[in-house]
Amino acid sequence: MTPMDGALRLRRAVPEDSATLWQFQQALIEFERVFDTRLRAEGIVYYDVDALMASDDSEVAVMERGGQIVASGYVQLRDVKPIYHHTQIGHVGFLYVTPAHRGQGLVQQLLNHFGEWARSRGVDTLELEVYAHNAAAVSAYERAGFEPTLTKMALKLSP
């Protein structure tokens, strides 16, 4: 049996996962550079994964196969503007799947887990951000039932 054989297992991330999660975060940043040319060349950190793992208001989950982490993500309770009927949402982020495991429904499994976690805390809505031109991700989220709600736009001003 090779390290990638065996069943997938979803579990809560632990501090010992930090090094792998750091590598995943950097891989995600590199992947997303094609969607946002404004990203700095180096020194980017999207998420404080250790703080997310330590917080009671968030859940960082990983999926592993054969003892190797192959996917990650988090959900975090966030307050919303008082214009909505709800007071909090579950903000989903850091959805990353290693290239060898893409297309196998891992994102859907993570989203299902995050939905259950959020519901157990009285939250009825998950939200996430995705680059509009990341067609594969947009498609995966739409298959999971997400709908576009607000488009963020940017205009680079000339000096």
Secondary structure per residue as TSV (DSSP state, phi and psi in degrees):
chain	resnum	aa	ss	phi	psi
A	1	M	-	360.0	130.0
A	2	T	-	-86.7	164.3
A	3	P	T	-58.8	-23.3
A	4	M	T	-93.7	-0.4
A	5	D	-	-78.4	163.5
A	6	G	S	104.5	172.3
A	7	A	-	-76.3	153.3
A	8	L	E	-78.5	143.7
A	9	R	E	-133.3	128.7
A	10	L	E	-98.6	131.3
A	11	R	E	-148.2	163.7
A	12	R	E	-70.6	138.7
A	13	A	-	-71.0	149.4
A	14	V	-	-126.4	160.8
A	15	P	G	-52.3	-30.5
A	16	E	G	-65.6	-13.9
A	17	D	G	-85.7	-5.6
A	18	S	H	-55.2	-42.7
A	19	A	H	-63.3	-43.9
A	20	T	H	-66.0	-41.3
A	21	L	H	-66.1	-34.0
A	22	W	H	-61.8	-44.6
A	23	Q	H	-62.3	-41.8
A	24	F	H	-61.6	-43.5
A	25	Q	H	-61.5	-43.4
A	26	Q	H	-67.0	-36.9
A	27	A	H	-65.7	-39.5
A	28	L	H	-63.8	-43.6
A	29	I	H	-60.5	-46.3
A	30	E	H	-61.0	-42.2
A	31	F	H	-61.5	-39.2
A	32	E	H	-81.6	-8.0
A	33	R	G	-57.0	-34.8
A	34	V	G	-66.7	-20.9
A	35	F	G	-92.6	-15.0
A	36	D	-	-148.2	97.4
A	37	T	T	-72.7	-5.1
A	38	R	T	-80.6	-10.7
A	39	L	S	-64.2	136.6
A	40	R	-	-60.1	157.6
A	41	A	S	-69.1	-30.5
A	42	E	S	-154.8	170.0
A	43	G	-	76.6	24.8
A	44	I	-	-93.5	133.8
A	45	V	-	-131.4	116.7
A	46	Y	-	-78.1	-43.8
A	47	Y	-	-130.7	142.2
A	48	D	-	-91.7	84.0
A	49	V	H	-62.7	-37.7
A	50	D	H	-62.5	-41.2
A	51	A	H	-66.8	-39.8
A	52	L	H	-62.1	-41.6
A	53	M	H	-64.7	-33.3
A	54	A	H	-82.1	-16.1
A	55	S	-	-83.8	141.4
A	56	D	T	-74.9	-15.6
A	57	D	T	-94.8	13.1
A	58	S	E	-147.4	161.5
A	59	E	E	-135.7	118.5
A	60	V	E	-103.1	126.2
A	61	A	E	-123.7	150.9
A	62	V	E	-129.7	157.8
A	63	M	E	-118.2	136.9
A	64	E	E	-131.4	154.1
A	65	R	E	-135.9	126.9
A	66	G	T	58.8	32.2
A	67	G	T	82.2	-0.7
A	68	Q	E	-106.4	131.9
A	69	I	E	-72.8	128.7
A	70	V	E	-121.5	-6.5
A	71	A	E	-159.3	156.2
A	72	S	E	-149.5	166.6
A	73	G	E	177.2	171.4
A	74	Y	E	-145.4	160.1
A	75	V	E	-130.3	139.1
A	76	Q	E	-134.7	132.6
A	77	L	E	-70.1	130.1
A	78	R	E	-135.9	139.0
A	79	D	E	-71.0	149.5
A	80	V	-	-116.4	166.1
A	81	K	-	-59.3	149.5
A	82	P	T	-72.4	12.8
A	83	I	T	-85.9	-11.6
A	84	Y	S	-97.3	162.3
A	85	H	S	-75.1	-15.1
A	86	H	-	-112.7	161.8
A	87	T	S	-104.0	-20.0
A	88	Q	E	-139.4	155.4
A	89	I	E	-127.7	163.9
A	90	G	E	-97.6	108.1
A	91	H	E	-86.2	123.1
A	92	V	E	-100.6	137.6
A	93	G	E	-154.1	177.3
A	94	F	E	58.5	34.1
A	95	L	E	-77.7	109.4
A	96	Y	E	-136.2	134.3
A	97	V	E	-128.1	132.8
A	98	T	-	-60.2	148.2
A	99	P	G	-52.9	-39.3
A	100	A	G	-67.6	-14.8
A	101	H	G	-114.4	6.5
A	102	R	T	-71.3	151.9
A	103	G	T	79.3	13.1
A	104	Q	S	-111.8	11.7
A	105	G	S	82.2	15.6
A	106	L	H	-68.4	-38.1
A	107	V	H	-60.9	-43.6
A	108	Q	H	-60.6	-41.5
A	109	Q	H	-64.3	-42.3
A	110	L	H	-63.6	-43.5
A	111	L	H	-63.1	-39.8
A	112	N	H	-60.5	-44.6
A	113	H	H	-61.3	-45.2
A	114	F	H	-66.4	-35.1
A	115	G	H	-63.3	-43.7
A	116	E	H	-63.3	-43.4
A	117	W	H	-60.6	-46.3
A	118	A	H	-65.0	-44.6
A	119	R	H	-59.6	-36.8
A	120	S	T	-66.7	-12.7
A	121	R	T	-110.8	15.4
A	122	G	T	80.7	14.4
A	123	V	-	-100.8	135.0
A	124	D	-	-113.6	8.3
A	125	T	-	-139.6	131.8
A	126	L	E	-104.9	142.4
A	127	E	E	-132.8	155.1
A	128	L	E	-151.9	167.1
A	129	E	-	-115.2	142.0
A	130	V	-	-147.4	142.2
A	131	Y	-	-65.5	130.4
A	132	A	T	-58.0	-31.6
A	133	H	T	-88.6	2.2
A	134	N	-	-87.2	77.0
A	135	A	H	-58.4	-38.5
A	136	A	H	-64.1	-43.3
A	137	A	H	-69.1	-44.7
A	138	V	H	-57.1	-45.0
A	139	S	H	-61.8	-43.6
A	140	A	H	-62.1	-42.0
A	141	Y	H	-70.3	-37.4
A	142	E	H	-65.6	-39.0
A	143	R	H	-61.8	-30.2
A	144	A	T	-80.8	-5.3
A	145	G	T	105.6	-1.3
A	146	F	-	-70.9	147.7
A	147	E	-	-128.0	144.3
A	148	P	-	-63.8	140.3
A	149	T	-	-124.7	-40.7
A	150	L	-	-144.7	132.6
A	151	T	-	-102.4	126.5
A	152	K	-	-93.1	132.5
A	153	M	-	-125.2	153.3
A	154	A	-	-132.8	146.5
A	155	L	-	-128.2	116.4
A	156	K	-	-78.3	118.2
A	157	L	-	-86.5	140.0
A	158	S	-	-71.3	148.2
A	159	P	-	-64.8	360.0
